[in-house]
Amino acid sequence: MLRYGYNTNGCANHRLDDAIALIADAGYDGVALTLDIHHLDPYLPDHAAARRGVAASLRQRNLGCVVETGARFLLDPRHKHEPTFVTPDAEGRARRLDFLCRALEVAAECGAEAMSFWAGVPQPGVDRTEARGWLEAGIAALLRRAETLGVAAALEPEPGMLIETVADYHACAAGLPGLRLALDVGHCIVTGEVAPERAVLDEHAHVATVSIEDMRRGVHQHLPFGEGDMDVPAVLAALRSVRFTRLVCVELSRESHRADRMVPAALAALRAIEAALP
């Protein structure tokens, strides 16, 4: 059977300890831990102690972990997802690097399978070639820290960002040995680059973690299973065929208002689909 996790960005109305307990009690194998203002904020004075506490909680519950870094307003309360590695301001890019290095430290403490991050959206007027240079420089520095800590750093192609397809990932990773892929199969539906199951079959050797949800073609909205165009049985069959052993993490960031029901329901849906596979 595949190993499933649930992303805490879908439990935004729960305290982190309560969210971890909810995910564990539902029967998941792990947690995708999105660092945020209310979930293990890495800039709080007591962060080191809180980090150790979360790591102990995961171990006590025998949960695997992936660290996610997609918080919307953690670094800038007025601009969503800013600053990034493609922000024109050098100080802003340094802040993003500092945050991701802190995320690597959380990942190391928690024994995480990977730390996932994305490139960012170039601001209007920014030359994309120059932005690519900033991005690659930032990732190179991040990979040096990741190697020191023994954590896999995985770049997630994100619709609308500088790196939005698997092909973009490969173009970036060509000069950055050690950079892994964080594959969100729903994003394949949005960009239309490749069928999600095909992406699993072709890219599994590069993948450090998988995110899964339902999605409609061309629309970047994370949906509960059965509400979009994803061929979920085909994706799970592909993951099983390549003997994928890392966490497959449900990401339903818009479902926090009903996390008490959605957390167990999502796992039940996945287990039922997987059980019906040949």
N, C-alpha and C positions, 0 to 999 in steps of 0.2 A: 504494500500500500504506500502511496505517496505521503509525504510529511507536510502538513498544512500549518500555516501560521495566520494570524490576524493582525492587521495594522492598527496601532493605537490612535491613528488620526481618525478612525471611525468610532472612537470612544472619547471624543473631546469633552463630553459632559460628565465623564467619570474621573475621579482621582486615579492616578496611575496605578497605585496598588490595587484599587478596586477593578480597574480595567484588566490588569494582569490576572487577577483571580477569576474574573468573568471568562476570559479567554481560556484559562487552564481548566476551569470547571466544565466548559463546553466540550472539552476533549481535544483541543488543538495540541500540536507538537511544538509550537513555538510562537514567538511574538515578533512582529515587525515594529520596532520601537521608534516612533517619530519624535525626535527631540523638539520640544516646543515650550512656550512660556509657562505652561501648566503641567508639562510632562518632562521632568528631568532637565529643566533649563540649565544649560552648561555655563551660564554667566552668574548664577546665584552664588553667594558666598559659601553656602554649605553644600555645593555641588559634589565635592569629592565624597563626602559621607553619604549623600543621597545615591550617588552612583554605586557605591559599595552595597548599599541596601537593596537596590534593584537587582544587582548581580546575585546577591544572596537569595532574593525572592525567586529569581528564575531558576537557580540551581535547586532550591528546595522543591520546586514544582516540576523539576526535570524538563524545563522548557528550553528549546533552542532560541536563537535570537538573530535578527538582522537589524542593524541600526539604519534608520531612514532620516533624511535631512531636508524634507520638503516643507518645513514650517513656513507659513505665509508671511508673518510679520515679526519674526523673532529678531532679525537684525535691523529692521527699519519699520517702525510702527505706521509710517505713512505711505510706504511703497511696497506693494506685494512682491515677495520673492527677491527683493533687492537688499544689498548689492550682490553681484554674482562674479564669476570669473570673466565675464565679458562686459562688465561695467567700465566705462571710460576712466573713471577715477581710480588711481592706483591704490589709494587708501581703502577704497571700497573693496577692491579685489583682495587686498590683504585681510580685511575683515572676514570675507568669505573663506579664505584659506584658514584663518585662525579658527573659525567655527567648525570647518570640516576636520581639522586636526583634533579639536576637542571631541568631535564625534568619533574619531578613530580611537581616542582614549576610552570612551564609553564602550566601544566595540571590544577593545582589548580586555577591559575589566569584566565584561559580560560573556566573554568567549564567543562573540558573535561570528557567524559564518561570513558576513560581509558588512561593509558600510557603503550604502548606496547614495549617489549624488547625481545632479544633473548640471547641464552647462549654463543655462540662463538664456534670456531673450536679449539680443542686441538692441540697444536703444536706437531710435530714429537718427539717421545720419551717420551711424557708426559703420566704418568699413568692415565688411565681414572677414576679409583677409587679416586685418589687424586684430579683430576680435578673436579669430582662430589662434593667432599668436599668443594673445593674453591667456586664452583658455589652456593651451598646451603648456605654457610656462607654469600656470597655476597647478595643473594636474601633475606635472613633473615634480614640483615641490611636495605635493600631497603624497605622491607615490613613495618618495624618499621617507617620509614620516610613517607611512603605512608599512613599509618594509621593516623599519626599526621596531614597530609594535607587533609585527606578524599578523596584520589584518589585511584581508582582501578589499581593495577599493574598487567599486564597480560603478561605471558610468551608465546612467539610464537615459536612453533616447526619449525625448519628451516632445509631443506635438507642439509646434510653434517655436521651439527653442533652436539654438544654433546647431545642436546635435539632436535631430528629431527622428532619425531612422537608423536601422541596424547598419546600413551602408555608411552613414555618417560616423557611427561608432568605429567601424573598421578603418575609415580614413584617418580618424583621430588617433586610434590605438596603434597605428602602424609605426609611429615614432615614439611610442610610450610603452615599452615592455613592462608587463605586469598589470596593465590596466584591464580589468575584467568588465563583463557586460551584466548590467541589471536589466533583465528583460521583462517589461510589462506587456503581456500578450494583448491586452486591450488596445494599446497604442498602435499595434499593427492594424487593427480594424479602423482606427481613426485615419492613419496616414495612407492606408491602402497599399503600402509597400510590398507586403508579403502576407500570406495567410498565417495566422498565429501558430497553427500546428506545424507549418513548414519552417517557421522561424525556430521553433524548438528543435526540430530535427537537424537543421543546418547549423545552428549556433550553440548547441549544448556544451561543446567543449570550452566555450568562452564564458559561459553563464555562471555567475556566482550566486544569483538569487532570481526568483521569478515572482512577479506580482500577477494576480488574476482577479478578474471581475467580469461582468458583462458590459458590453458597450455597443453603441449603434455606429454604423458606418459613417465616418466623417464627422462624428460628434464626440468631443472629448468630455464625456460625462460618465463617471463610474456608476454602474447600475447593479442592483441585485441580479443574481442568476435567473435567467428566464425572461428578462426585460429588454434584452438587446439582440444583436446579431451574431454573437460569439457562438461558435460550435464548440461548446465546452467539452463534450465527450471526445471530440477529435484532439483537443489540446491535452486532456488528461491521458489519452491513449498514446500520444506522442511522447509525453513526459515519461510514461511507463516504459515505452519501447526503448528509450535511451538510458533507462535505469537511473533516472534523476533522483538523487538522494538528498539534495539540499531542500531548504524550505520553499514551499509554494505559498505565497502570502496573499490572502484576501485583502483587497484595498477598497473600502467603501467609505470614503471620507465624507460623503454627504449624508450618512446614515446614523450619525451620533445620537440624534434625537430618539432613535429606537434601537440603540445598540443592545439593550437587554434582550431583544428578540432577534435582531439581525445576526449577532455573533453566533448563537447556536444554529440559526436557520441556514446560514451560509455553509457551515461545515456539514450539516445534514444533507444539503443539496449536493455538495461535492462527493461525499461518501456514497450517496445513492447512485450518482452518475458513475463513479468509479466501480462500484460493485456490479453494475450492469455491463461493464465492458467485457469483451471476450477474454 
